[in-house]
Amino acid sequence: MRKKTLAITIFAVLAMALLLVPNFAAKAQAADKLGWVGPVYKELSASLTEGFKAYYKKTYGKDVDITFVRPGGWPVCVDKVRIWGGKPDADIFLGAGAPAHEVLKQDGLLIPYRPKNWDKVPAEWHGMKVKDKDDYWTCFAPWIVTNLYNEKVLKKLRLPPPKTWNDLLNPIYRGNIVHTLPYASGTMHEAIEILIQGFGEKEAWKYLRLLAAQLARFSTGSTDTTNLVKRGEVPIGVAQPQMNAMAARKDGYPVRDLLPEKTILVPEAVALLKGAPNEKIGKIFLDWLFSMDGQKYVLEGRYFAARSDIKFSVWEKEGVTMAKHAEKALGVDSFWDLDVGFIEYDLDLATKRWDEVNRKYEYEIYRKWGELKSSLFLIEEVEGEIQAAKAQKMKVKKAEAKIKEARKLFEIDGAYAAARLAASKARALLVAP
């Protein structure tokens, strides 16, 4: 009886042990975690996820679970990190250009880390900082602000591709242009900085008012702009990442990019967040991202690679699918071989007025878009009437002075109601000078 009782007891203990083994094993094999936040396209995040998971499993014998918080464009992502206030739900700020990273650095929301192969990324290029000397952020995918067009649609409309910023103001393009808002898209924000720093503040805001009147609509973001252009719904897209044309053509769409006469490099960057819950894994990811393996996954994710020691022709032979598309899109064997007309870009100034520029555009252009267009269209109508009156030898001196006043009120002051009133008075002077 005792033997039977002992046997039953031993069996029960062994059974309990066997039940517990899977739990211990599961805990021992639990996946490590990594969190990203940022505005990169889904093709890139999918490519990096695939590559880093494979690397982590091979190197550490464990899985890594990756979560990605993607609230919107650069400004929206910056605001998300600001809201977290040093207690983020992610480890890595992935994507966005230098100004966004500089804002977070100044807010004290990044911590410095120098990834392996950091020295393979240029410190600066044509006056633009490509990485932070204090190691707070590093460019992993450079690109240039450009404009896109659908060559098939423009050909059907018998319109030439606009080659300069001023070309976009030609009345022949009215209703055929789209762009997004600077507080929804870092690329559009950078385009505004290009105009301000390239042409001067007064001329830039004048230009932006005139350009707004040319738009068919505002898009919801850079991806939306690209989709509208590649589908041919709106043939011209302003303020686009250069690689968008490469990706669209790879997918079979008749999309090309035109570098305007004034543009800048955008160093798509990456940084470690202050308070990162998985800081150790975050550093491993950063080291991998700048390895040759990591950079290949950047290119396969349809972004240009940042290391200066890579050649697209070599990678094409190694089976990197996007290498031939990158070389064809850029016309050179490495991104850093490009010869482009850049402006002298003041990053510190751009960072300082980040919020101010976004706010000014929202309240002076976007929220008054309907009023803006009606004001300009009335001014243009009266200008035409004055020219017609001139042709009939009518006295138009007073009307000309008043319509010039209306132009100034619109272009320089952004006083749309006052501009309409002045235009109406100019019209009245044609009847009773």
LINURDA-V105767 format. One record per pair of residues at least 4 apart in sequence whose C-alpha atoms are under 8 Angstrom apart, sorted by the first residue. I is the first residue (numbers start at 1). J is the second residue. If there is no record, write none. Layout:
{{I	J} {I	J}}
//
This chain:
{{1	5} {2	6} {3	7} {4	8} {5	9} {6	10} {7	11} {8	12} {9	13} {10	14} {11	15} {12	16} {13	17} {14	18} {15	19} {16	20} {17	21} {18	22} {19	23} {20	24} {21	25} {22	26} {23	27} {24	28} {25	29} {26	30} {29	62} {30	62} {30	63} {31	62} {31	63} {31	64} {31	65} {32	62} {32	63} {32	64} {32	65} {32	281} {33	64} {33	65} {33	66} {33	278} {33	281} {34	64} {34	65} {34	66} {34	67} {34	90} {34	91} {34	278} {34	281} {34	282} {35	66} {35	67} {35	68} {35	69} {35	89} {35	90} {35	91} {35	92} {35	278} {36	66} {36	67} {36	68} {36	69} {36	90} {36	91} {36	92} {36	93} {36	94} {37	68} {37	69} {37	70} {37	77} {37	90} {37	91} {37	92} {37	93} {37	94} {38	68} {38	69} {38	70} {38	71} {38	72} {38	73} {38	74} {38	77} {38	93} {38	94} {38	95} {38	96} {39	70} {39	71} {39	72} {39	73} {39	74} {39	77} {39	94} {39	95} {39	96} {40	44} {40	45} {40	94} {40	95} {40	96} {41	45} {41	223} {42	46} {43	47} {43	301} {43	302} {44	48} {44	297} {44	298} {44	300} {44	301} {44	302} {44	303} {45	49} {45	301} {46	50} {46	301} {47	51} {47	297} {47	298} {47	300} {47	301} {48	52} {48	294} {48	297} {48	298} {48	301} {49	53} {49	66} {50	54} {51	55} {51	293} {51	294} {51	297} {52	56} {52	285} {52	288} {52	294} {53	57} {53	63} {53	64} {54	58} {55	59} {56	60} {56	61} {56	62} {56	63} {56	64} {57	61} {57	62} {57	63} {57	64} {58	62} {67	90} {68	90} {69	90} {70	77} {71	76} {71	77} {71	80} {72	76} {72	77} {72	184} {72	185} {73	77} {73	183} {73	184} {73	185} {73	186} {73	221} {74	78} {74	96} {74	97} {74	100} {74	183} {74	184} {74	185} {74	186} {75	79} {75	100} {75	183} {75	184} {75	185} {75	186} {76	80} {76	183} {76	184} {77	81} {78	82} {78	100} {78	103} {78	104} {79	83} {80	84} {81	85} {81	86} {81	88} {81	104} {81	109} {82	86} {82	104} {82	107} {82	109} {84	88} {84	89} {85	109} {86	109} {86	273} {86	274} {86	275} {87	274} {87	275} {87	276} {88	273} {88	274} {88	275} {88	276} {88	277} {89	276} {89	277} {90	273} {90	276} {90	277} {91	272} {91	273} {91	274} {91	275} {91	276} {91	277} {91	278} {91	279} {91	282} {92	270} {92	271} {92	272} {92	273} {92	276} {92	282} {93	270} {93	271} {93	272} {93	273} {94	269} {94	270} {94	271} {95	268} {95	269} {95	270} {96	100} {96	101} {96	186} {96	267} {96	268} {96	269} {96	270} {97	101} {97	186} {97	266} {97	267} {97	268} {97	269} {98	102} {98	129} {98	130} {98	266} {98	267} {98	268} {98	269} {98	347} {99	103} {99	347} {99	350} {99	351} {99	354} {100	104} {100	351} {101	105} {101	137} {101	269} {101	271} {102	106} {102	351} {103	107} {103	351} {103	352} {104	108} {104	109} {104	110} {105	109} {105	110} {105	111} {105	136} {108	274} {109	273} {109	274} {110	136} {110	271} {110	272} {110	273} {110	274} {111	136} {111	271} {111	272} {111	273} {111	274} {112	134} {112	135} {112	136} {112	137} {112	271} {112	272} {113	135} {113	136} {113	137} {113	271} {113	272} {113	283} {114	118} {114	135} {114	136} {115	283} {115	286} {115	287} {115	290} {116	286} {116	287} {116	288} {116	290} {116	291} {117	121} {117	287} {117	290} {117	291} {118	138} {118	290} {120	307} {120	308} {120	309} {121	130} {121	131} {121	139} {121	140} {121	306} {121	307} {121	308} {122	130} {122	131} {122	307} {122	308} {123	129} {123	130} {123	131} {123	132} {123	133} {124	128} {124	129} {124	130} {124	131} {125	129} {125	130} {125	265} {126	342} {126	344} {127	344} {127	345} {128	264} {128	265} {128	344} {128	345} {128	347} {129	267} {129	347} {130	138} {130	139} {130	267} {131	135} {131	137} {131	138} {131	139} {131	267} {131	269} {132	136} {132	137} {132	138} {136	271} {136	272} {137	269} {137	270} {137	271} {137	272} {138	269} {138	270} {138	271} {139	267} {139	268} {139	269} {139	270} {139	306} {140	267} {140	268} {140	269} {140	270} {140	289} {140	290} {140	295} {140	305} {140	306} {140	307} {141	267} {141	268} {141	269} {141	298} {141	303} {141	304} {141	305} {141	306} {142	265} {142	266} {142	267} {142	268} {142	303} {142	304} {142	305} {142	306} {142	335} {143	241} {143	242} {143	243} {143	265} {143	266} {143	267} {143	268} {143	303} {143	304} {144	241} {144	242} {144	263} {144	264} {144	265} {144	266} {145	187} {145	190} {145	191} {145	239} {145	240} {145	241} {145	242} {145	259} {145	263} {145	264} {145	265} {145	266} {146	238} {146	239} {146	240} {146	241} {146	242} {146	257} {146	258} {146	259} {146	260} {146	263} {147	236} {147	237} {147	238} {147	239} {147	240} {147	242} {147	257} {147	258} {147	259} {147	260} {148	226} {148	229} {148	236} {148	237} {148	238} {148	240} {148	245} {148	255} {148	256} {148	257} {148	258} {149	154} {149	161} {149	229} {149	230} {149	235} {149	236} {149	237} {149	255} {149	256} {149	257} {149	258} {150	154} {150	229} {150	230} {150	232} {150	235} {150	236} {150	254} {150	255} {150	256} {151	155} {151	161} {151	235} {151	254} {151	255} {151	256} {152	156} {152	254} {153	157} {153	232} {153	235} {154	158} {154	159} {154	160} {154	161} {154	235} {155	159} {155	160} {159	172} {159	173} {162	167} {162	168} {162	258} {163	167} {163	258} {163	259} {163	260} {163	261} {164	168} {164	260} {164	261} {165	169} {165	260} {165	261} {166	170} {168	173} {168	211} {168	214} {169	173} {169	174} {169	210} {169	211} {169	214} {170	174} {171	214} {173	177} {173	214} {174	213} {174	214} {174	215} {174	216} {175	214} {175	215} {175	216} {175	217} {176	214} {176	215} {176	216} {176	234} {176	235} {176	236} {177	214} {177	215} {177	216} {177	217} {177	234} {177	235} {177	236} {177	237} {177	238} {178	215} {178	216} {178	217} {178	218} {178	219} {178	225} {178	234} {178	236} {178	237} {178	238} {179	188} {179	215} {179	217} {179	218} {179	219} {179	221} {179	222} {179	225} {179	237} {179	238} {179	239} {180	184} {180	185} {180	188} {180	218} {180	219} {180	220} {180	221} {180	222} {180	225} {181	185} {181	188} {181	189} {181	218} {181	219} {181	220} {181	221} {181	361} {181	362} {181	366} {182	186} {182	187} {182	188} {182	189} {182	190} {182	192} {182	358} {182	361} {183	189} {183	358} {183	359} {183	362} {184	220} {184	221} {185	189} {185	221} {185	222} {186	190} {187	191} {187	222} {187	239} {187	240} {187	241} {188	192} {188	238} {188	239} {188	240} {189	193} {189	357} {189	358} {190	194} {191	195} {191	239} {191	263} {192	196} {192	204} {193	197} {193	198} {193	350} {194	198} {194	262} {194	263} {194	264} {194	343} {194	345} {195	199} {195	200} {195	201} {195	204} {195	262} {196	200} {196	201} {196	202} {196	203} {196	204} {196	205} {197	201} {197	343} {197	344} {197	345} {197	346} {198	262} {198	343} {198	344} {199	203} {199	204} {200	204} {201	205} {202	206} {202	412} {203	207} {203	412} {204	208} {205	209} {205	411} {205	412} {206	210} {206	411} {206	412} {207	211} {207	411} {208	212} {209	213} {209	365} {209	372} {209	411} {209	414} {210	214} {210	411} {211	215} {212	365} {212	369} {212	373} {213	369} {213	372} {213	373} {213	376} {216	234} {219	224} {219	225} {220	224} {220	225} {221	225} {222	226} {222	239} {222	240} {222	241} {223	227} {224	228} {225	229} {225	237} {225	238} {225	240} {226	230} {226	237} {226	240} {226	244} {227	231} {228	232} {228	233} {228	234} {228	235} {229	233} {229	234} {229	235} {229	236} {229	237} {229	255} {230	235} {230	248} {230	253} {230	254} {230	255} {231	253} {240	244} {242	246} {242	257} {243	247} {243	302} {243	303} {243	304} {244	248} {245	249} {245	255} {245	256} {245	257} {245	329} {246	250} {246	256} {246	302} {246	325} {246	326} {246	329} {247	251} {247	302} {248	252} {248	253} {248	254} {248	255} {249	253} {249	254} {249	255} {249	256} {250	325} {259	263} {261	341} {261	342} {262	341} {262	342} {262	343} {263	341} {263	342} {263	343} {264	342} {264	343} {264	345} {265	342} {272	276} {272	279} {272	282} {272	283} {275	279} {276	282} {278	282} {279	283} {280	284} {281	285} {282	286} {283	287} {284	288} {285	289} {286	290} {287	291} {288	293} {288	294} {289	293} {289	294} {289	295} {290	294} {290	295} {290	307} {291	295} {292	296} {293	297} {294	298} {295	299} {295	305} {295	306} {295	307} {296	300} {296	305} {296	320} {297	301} {298	302} {298	303} {298	304} {298	305} {299	303} {299	304} {299	305} {299	322} {299	323} {300	320} {300	321} {300	322} {300	323} {302	322} {304	326} {304	335} {305	335} {306	335} {308	334} {308	336} {310	314} {310	315} {310	334} {311	315} {311	333} {311	334} {312	316} {312	323} {312	324} {312	326} {312	327} {312	333} {312	334} {313	317} {313	323} {313	324} {313	327} {313	333} {314	318} {315	319} {315	320} {315	323} {316	320} {316	321} {316	322} {316	323} {316	324} {321	325} {322	326} {323	327} {324	328} {325	329} {326	330} {327	331} {327	332} {327	333} {327	334} {328	332} {330	335} {330	338} {332	337} {332	338} {333	337} {334	338} {346	350} {347	351} {348	352} {349	353} {350	354} {353	357} {354	358} {355	359} {356	360} {357	361} {358	362} {359	363} {360	364} {360	365} {361	365} {361	366} {362	366} {362	367} {363	367} {363	368} {364	368} {364	414} {365	369} {365	372} {368	372} {369	373} {370	374} {371	375} {371	416} {371	417} {372	376} {372	416} {373	377} {374	378} {375	379} {375	410} {375	416} {375	417} {375	419} {375	420} {376	380} {376	410} {377	381} {378	382} {378	420} {378	423} {379	383} {379	403} {379	406} {379	407} {379	419} {379	420} {379	423} {380	384} {381	385} {382	386} {382	403} {382	423} {382	424} {382	426} {382	427} {383	387} {383	403} {384	388} {385	389} {385	427} {386	390} {386	396} {386	399} {386	400} {386	427} {386	430} {387	391} {388	392} {389	393} {389	394} {389	395} {389	396} {389	430} {390	394} {390	395} {390	396} {395	430} {395	433} {396	400} {396	429} {396	430} {396	433} {397	401} {398	402} {398	426} {398	429} {398	433} {399	403} {399	425} {399	426} {399	427} {399	429} {399	430} {399	433} {400	404} {400	426} {401	405} {401	426} {402	406} {402	422} {402	423} {402	425} {402	426} {403	407} {403	422} {403	423} {403	426} {404	408} {405	409} {405	419} {405	422} {406	410} {406	418} {406	419} {406	420} {406	421} {406	422} {406	423} {407	411} {407	419} {408	412} {408	413} {408	419} {409	413} {409	414} {409	415} {409	416} {409	418} {409	419} {410	414} {410	415} {410	416} {410	419} {415	419} {416	420} {417	421} {418	422} {419	423} {420	424} {421	425} {422	426} {423	427} {424	428} {425	429} {426	430} {427	431} {428	432} {428	433} {429	433}}
//
